[in-house]
Amino acid sequence: ALWDECVRFLDDAKATRMGVHVLVERLQKKPLKLKQGFIDFWLPIFLFICRDEYALFDENGYVPSIDDETLVLVSRQPDSFEIKSFDISGIKLDLFNSYRSFLNIEEADTVTNDSLIELIKPFLIFYAQLPEYGKRTKRISKQAIILRDAIALSKEPEKTFFEDFPKAMGISLEKIAKNPELVKDYIDTLQALVREIRTAYEELINRIENFIQSEFI
């Protein structure tokens, strides 16, 4: 019964973030009526067992690493943490694996916290290595600007991949779900926009060189 109640909490957290204190309150009420001492003992155990099934958030946002110290803090300060369970199947899973293929990462049957981190990391590294001009210029397409901002401001990988990136490319998951063949077009567009962002500084140099050649040489 204890396990089922905790799993029910994770299921409820698929639709929206749920405060960990909500789970604590449920465990304190009938029919379980657990004592706080036992809850303090049980909570980090359960959250560790299921650590691949949810994303954890504190007052500063997404918590990528769910380790012992973090779980102790969650147990002591449940009001300060929220959980969002992964609900990635169907077209979302297909799109997830398309991202992995784009990055030359092996496909996966399920989505975990670690696999999302593995997926977002190359995009964050890509942005960090851009020259300052590449991070700021408006001389790229509107789609490329939205995508670049989505990477720069990414604080929740699931939202980044399934809401922010599709928005940048002017498409919704609902539309892709109705026509799965659009996944390939979507990834092709993503690849083109990443290339556009990456070469923005190079294009600036080319424009300056062409101007000097045409006007002075």
C-alpha positions as CSV (number, residue, x, y, z in Angstrom):
1,A,0.0,0.0,0.0
2,L,2.9,2.4,0.8
3,W,4.6,1.6,-2.5
4,D,1.3,2.1,-4.5
5,E,0.6,5.5,-2.9
6,C,4.1,6.7,-3.8
7,V,3.7,5.4,-7.4
8,R,0.4,7.1,-7.6
9,F,2.1,10.4,-6.7
10,L,4.6,9.9,-9.5
11,D,1.7,9.2,-11.9
12,D,0.0,12.5,-10.8
13,A,3.2,14.3,-11.4
14,K,3.2,13.4,-15.1
15,A,0.7,16.1,-15.9
16,T,2.4,18.9,-13.9
17,R,5.0,19.5,-11.3
18,M,4.1,18.3,-7.8
19,G,5.7,19.5,-4.5
20,V,7.4,16.7,-2.6
21,H,5.4,18.0,0.5
22,V,2.3,16.7,-1.2
23,L,3.6,13.2,-1.0
24,V,4.6,13.6,2.6
25,E,1.1,14.9,3.4
26,R,-0.5,11.9,1.7
27,L,1.7,9.5,3.7
28,Q,0.7,11.2,6.9
29,K,-3.0,10.8,6.2
30,K,-5.3,7.8,6.3
31,P,-5.1,5.0,5.5
32,L,-1.3,4.9,6.0
33,K,-0.9,7.5,8.8
34,L,2.9,7.2,8.9
35,K,5.0,8.8,11.5
36,Q,7.4,11.6,10.4
37,G,10.4,9.6,11.5
38,F,9.6,6.7,9.2
39,I,8.8,9.1,6.3
40,D,12.2,10.7,6.7
41,F,13.7,7.3,6.4
42,W,11.5,6.0,3.5
43,L,11.3,9.1,1.3
44,P,14.9,9.2,0.1
45,I,14.8,5.4,-0.4
46,F,11.8,5.6,-2.7
47,L,13.1,8.6,-4.6
48,F,16.5,6.9,-5.2
49,I,14.8,3.7,-6.5
50,C,12.7,5.7,-9.0
51,R,15.4,8.4,-9.7
52,D,15.3,7.7,-13.5
53,E,11.5,8.2,-13.7
54,Y,11.3,12.0,-12.9
55,A,13.0,15.3,-13.0
56,L,13.7,17.1,-9.7
57,F,13.5,20.9,-9.2
58,D,14.5,23.1,-6.3
59,E,14.1,26.9,-5.8
60,N,16.8,27.5,-8.4
61,G,15.3,25.2,-11.1
62,Y,16.2,21.8,-12.5
63,V,18.5,19.6,-10.4
64,P,20.4,17.4,-12.8
65,S,22.2,15.2,-10.3
66,I,20.1,13.2,-7.8
67,D,22.7,12.0,-5.3
68,D,22.7,11.1,-1.6
69,E,23.1,14.7,-0.4
70,T,20.3,16.0,-2.6
71,L,17.9,13.3,-1.3
72,V,18.8,14.1,2.3
73,L,17.8,17.7,1.6
74,V,14.6,16.7,-0.1
75,S,13.7,14.7,2.9
76,R,14.4,17.5,5.3
77,Q,13.0,20.3,3.2
78,P,10.1,18.8,1.1
79,D,8.6,22.2,0.6
80,S,11.6,23.3,-1.4
81,F,11.5,20.6,-4.0
82,E,9.1,19.6,-6.9
83,I,8.9,16.5,-9.0
84,K,7.9,16.2,-12.7
85,S,7.6,12.6,-13.8
86,F,8.5,11.7,-17.4
87,D,5.6,10.9,-19.7
88,I,7.4,10.2,-22.9
89,S,6.0,7.6,-25.2
90,G,4.5,7.3,-28.7
91,I,5.6,10.3,-30.9
92,K,7.6,11.8,-28.1
93,L,9.7,8.7,-27.8
94,D,10.2,8.7,-31.6
95,L,11.3,12.3,-31.6
96,F,13.5,11.6,-28.6
97,N,15.3,8.9,-30.5
98,S,15.5,11.1,-33.6
99,Y,17.4,13.7,-31.5
100,R,19.7,10.9,-30.3
101,S,20.3,9.8,-33.9
102,F,21.0,13.4,-34.9
103,L,23.7,13.5,-32.2
104,N,25.0,10.0,-33.1
105,I,23.8,8.5,-29.8
106,E,22.3,5.0,-29.6
107,E,18.5,4.8,-29.5
108,A,16.8,4.0,-26.2
109,D,13.6,2.2,-25.3
110,T,12.8,4.5,-22.4
111,V,13.6,8.0,-21.3
112,T,15.4,8.6,-18.1
113,N,16.9,11.6,-16.3
114,D,20.4,10.5,-17.3
115,S,19.4,10.0,-21.0
116,L,17.9,13.5,-21.1
117,I,21.0,15.0,-19.6
118,E,23.1,13.1,-22.1
119,L,21.0,14.5,-24.8
120,I,20.9,18.2,-23.7
121,K,24.7,18.3,-22.9
122,P,25.9,18.5,-26.6
123,F,23.5,21.4,-27.2
124,L,24.8,23.3,-24.2
125,I,28.4,22.7,-25.2
126,F,27.6,23.9,-28.7
127,Y,26.2,27.2,-27.3
128,A,29.0,27.7,-24.9
129,Q,31.6,27.3,-27.7
130,L,29.9,29.9,-29.9
131,P,31.8,33.2,-30.3
132,E,30.2,36.2,-28.6
133,Y,28.8,37.4,-32.0
134,G,27.1,34.0,-32.5
135,K,25.4,34.3,-29.2
136,R,24.1,37.8,-29.8
137,T,23.6,38.4,-33.5
138,K,20.1,39.1,-34.9
139,R,21.5,38.6,-38.5
140,I,20.1,35.0,-38.6
141,S,16.6,33.7,-39.2
142,K,13.9,34.1,-36.6
143,Q,13.7,30.4,-36.2
144,A,17.5,30.2,-35.5
145,I,17.2,33.0,-32.9
146,I,14.4,31.1,-31.1
147,L,16.3,27.9,-31.2
148,R,19.5,29.5,-29.9
149,D,17.5,31.2,-27.1
150,A,15.9,27.9,-26.2
151,I,19.3,26.3,-25.8
152,A,20.7,29.2,-23.9
153,L,17.8,29.4,-21.5
154,S,17.3,25.6,-21.1
155,K,16.5,24.7,-17.5
156,E,14.4,21.6,-18.1
157,P,15.5,19.2,-20.8
158,E,12.0,17.6,-21.3
159,K,10.4,21.1,-21.9
160,T,13.4,22.1,-24.1
161,F,13.1,19.1,-26.5
162,F,9.3,18.7,-26.6
163,E,8.1,22.3,-26.3
164,D,10.8,24.9,-27.0
165,F,12.5,23.2,-29.9
166,P,9.3,22.5,-31.8
167,K,8.2,26.1,-31.2
168,A,11.4,27.3,-32.8
169,M,10.7,25.3,-35.9
170,G,7.0,26.4,-36.0
171,I,5.5,22.9,-35.5
172,S,3.6,21.2,-32.7
173,L,3.9,17.7,-31.4
174,E,0.2,17.2,-32.2
175,K,0.9,17.9,-35.9
176,I,3.9,15.5,-35.9
177,A,1.7,12.9,-34.2
178,K,-0.8,13.1,-37.0
179,N,1.9,12.7,-39.6
180,P,5.0,10.8,-38.2
181,E,6.8,11.4,-41.5
182,L,7.3,15.0,-40.4
183,V,9.9,13.8,-37.9
184,K,12.5,13.6,-40.6
185,D,11.7,17.0,-41.9
186,Y,11.8,18.3,-38.3
187,I,15.3,16.9,-37.7
188,D,16.5,18.2,-41.1
189,T,15.3,21.7,-40.1
190,L,17.0,21.4,-36.7
191,Q,20.2,20.5,-38.4
192,A,19.9,23.4,-40.8
193,L,19.3,25.9,-38.0
194,V,22.2,24.6,-35.9
195,R,24.4,25.0,-38.9
196,E,23.1,28.6,-39.4
197,I,23.9,29.5,-35.8
198,R,27.3,27.9,-36.0
199,T,28.3,29.7,-39.2
200,A,26.9,33.1,-38.2
201,Y,30.3,34.6,-37.3
202,E,31.9,33.1,-40.5
203,E,29.2,34.7,-42.5
204,L,29.9,38.1,-40.9
205,I,33.6,37.8,-41.9
206,N,32.5,36.9,-45.4
207,R,30.2,40.0,-45.6
208,I,33.0,42.3,-44.4
209,E,35.5,40.8,-46.9
210,N,33.1,41.0,-49.8
211,F,32.3,44.7,-48.9
212,I,36.0,45.6,-48.8
213,Q,36.6,43.8,-52.1
214,S,33.7,45.4,-53.9
215,E,34.1,48.9,-52.5
216,F,37.9,49.3,-52.3
217,I,39.6,46.6,-54.3
